[in-house]
């Protein structure tokens, strides 16, 4: 959201870092001039805003906004196969069922 005196300034969105750096508003991407502008940024990357009031721009009335890519959080890795707690038995000897080991 940009709030400013619309009689003195505007918000000019420019396309490049050079236009931003040198306060070049000759080929704006968009111009907002209501004094109360809401700008929704949906594209990832850098967005450059200046005022077309050159004397105000060169003293710093400008803004760069970086919109990060909307990466979904990767799903957690699948759990390792979990075997139920169990016992091994040897079958068929004289002890019938005999425990060999436990995990």
C-alpha positions, -999 to +999 in steps of 0.1 A: +000+000+000+013+034-010+001+065+008+014+099-004+003+134-014-011+129-049-006+166-057+032+163-054+040+126-061+029+094-077+040+058-077+055+048-110+063+011-115+093+007-138+105-024-155+142-024-149+169-019-123+185+008-145+152+028-148+150+025-110+186+035-104+184+065-127+148+075-118+138+071-154+100+072-156+097+077-194+084+041-201+065+031-170+050-003-165+022+013-144+014+046-128-006+051-096-017+085-086-046+084-062-025+091-031-038+058-016-028+029-039-029-008-032-006-028-055-009-066-055+022-083-067+016-118-080+047-124-101+079-136-084+110-114-088+120-078-084+094-050-087+107-014-090+088+016-078+098+053-081+081+086-081+080+104-114+089+136-094+126+134-104+139+156-076+121+135-050+133+102-067+170+111-068+170+118-030+156+083-024+118+082-028+118+049-044+114+012-034+124-022-046+102-052-036+113-088-040+086-114-043+098-149-035+086-179-055+058-197-038+075-230-033+053-255-016+069-271+014+082-305+002+065-334+018+085-352+045+103-383+033+082-415+036+088-432+069+112-461+068+094-494+070+087-500+106+084-536+115+062-545+144+081-557+175+084-594+171+101-626+182+118-653+161+110-689+170+126-720+158+100-746+151+103-784+150+131-793+174+127-810+208+120-777+225+089-771+203+087-733+201+120-718+214+129-681+213+160-674+192+163-636+196+143-604+200+146-573+179 
